[in-house]
Amino acid sequence: MSSSNFKKAIEVTAVPKGAMRSIMIGGKEIMVVNVGGNLYALDNKCTHMGGPLAKGKLDGFVVTCPWHGSQFDVRTGTIKRGPAQKTQPTHAVKVEDGTIFVEMK
């Protein structure tokens, strides 16, 4: 890897199209999402009240928190619907030899 900030996350085959998976990387819970073969990573805890986003609903590029219905664009973390008022932190993703690596800042 070109940057030591990228950490091994999960095998590509474990996150099929339309799936969301929660994983722990360095003590932080990260959600990896596959939308049409494109992979994205966000903090798994909703910025509203810490709901587990990976247990929510994915509709296109929008994930809905199962606790209070906040919605975020998985590509950017942008809020699509409240009650959340903070953008969801996102992480860069790389794939190497069938393994997903997530940038931890």
C-alpha positions as CSV (number, residue, x, y, z in Angstrom):
1,M,0.0,0.0,0.0
2,S,1.2,3.5,-0.8
3,S,0.0,4.9,2.5
4,S,0.3,3.4,6.0
5,N,-3.0,5.0,6.8
6,F,-4.8,2.3,4.8
7,K,-5.8,-0.6,7.0
8,K,-7.0,-4.1,6.0
9,A,-10.7,-4.2,6.4
10,I,-12.6,-7.1,4.8
11,E,-12.5,-9.4,1.7
12,V,-14.4,-8.0,-1.3
13,T,-16.5,-11.1,-1.6
14,A,-17.8,-10.5,2.0
15,V,-19.5,-7.2,0.7
16,P,-21.7,-8.1,-2.3
17,K,-23.6,-5.5,-4.3
18,G,-26.2,-3.9,-2.2
19,A,-24.7,-5.0,1.1
20,M,-23.5,-3.1,4.2
21,R,-21.0,-4.6,6.6
22,S,-19.8,-3.3,10.0
23,I,-16.2,-4.1,10.9
24,M,-13.7,-3.0,13.6
25,I,-10.5,-1.3,12.5
26,G,-8.2,-0.1,15.1
27,G,-10.9,0.1,17.7
28,K,-13.3,2.1,15.5
29,E,-16.5,0.7,14.0
30,I,-16.6,1.3,10.2
31,M,-19.3,0.4,7.7
32,V,-18.3,-0.8,4.2
33,V,-21.0,-0.4,1.6
34,N,-21.2,-1.8,-2.0
35,V,-23.4,0.1,-4.4
36,G,-23.3,-1.3,-7.8
37,G,-19.8,-2.6,-7.4
38,N,-18.5,0.7,-6.0
39,L,-17.2,0.5,-2.5
40,Y,-17.6,3.2,0.2
41,A,-16.7,3.4,3.9
42,L,-18.2,5.5,6.6
43,D,-18.2,5.6,10.4
44,N,-20.9,3.1,11.4
45,K,-22.2,5.2,14.3
46,C,-24.7,7.8,13.2
47,T,-23.7,11.3,14.0
48,H,-27.2,11.9,15.5
49,M,-27.3,9.4,18.4
50,G,-24.8,6.7,17.5
51,G,-27.2,4.3,15.7
52,P,-25.7,1.4,13.9
53,L,-25.9,2.5,10.2
54,A,-25.0,-1.0,8.8
55,K,-28.3,-2.3,10.4
56,G,-30.2,0.4,8.5
57,K,-31.6,0.5,5.0
58,L,-29.7,1.1,1.8
59,D,-31.6,2.7,-1.1
60,G,-29.2,3.6,-3.9
61,F,-26.5,5.8,-2.4
62,V,-28.6,6.7,0.7
63,V,-28.4,4.8,4.0
64,T,-31.1,5.3,6.6
65,C,-30.3,5.0,10.3
66,P,-32.5,2.4,11.9
67,W,-32.9,4.4,15.1
68,H,-34.3,7.8,14.1
69,G,-34.3,7.8,10.3
70,S,-31.4,10.1,9.6
71,Q,-30.2,9.7,6.0
72,F,-26.7,10.0,4.6
73,D,-25.2,9.8,1.1
74,V,-22.6,7.0,1.4
75,R,-20.3,8.6,-1.1
76,T,-19.9,11.9,0.8
77,G,-21.5,11.5,4.2
78,T,-23.8,14.4,3.3
79,I,-27.0,14.6,5.3
80,K,-30.0,13.8,3.1
81,R,-32.6,13.9,6.0
82,G,-32.4,14.7,9.7
83,P,-32.6,14.7,12.6
84,A,-28.8,14.4,12.2
85,Q,-27.1,17.7,11.9
86,K,-23.5,16.6,11.4
87,T,-22.1,15.1,8.2
88,Q,-21.3,11.4,8.5
89,P,-17.4,10.9,8.5
90,T,-16.3,9.0,5.4
91,H,-13.1,7.1,4.6
92,A,-11.2,6.4,1.3
93,V,-11.3,2.8,0.1
94,K,-8.7,0.8,-1.9
95,V,-8.9,-2.8,-3.2
96,E,-5.8,-4.9,-3.6
97,D,-5.7,-8.6,-4.3
98,G,-9.4,-9.0,-3.4
99,T,-9.1,-7.3,-0.1
100,I,-10.7,-3.9,0.9
101,F,-8.5,-1.4,2.7
102,V,-9.9,1.6,4.4
103,E,-8.1,4.8,5.1
104,M,-8.1,5.6,8.8
105,K,-7.4,9.3,9.5
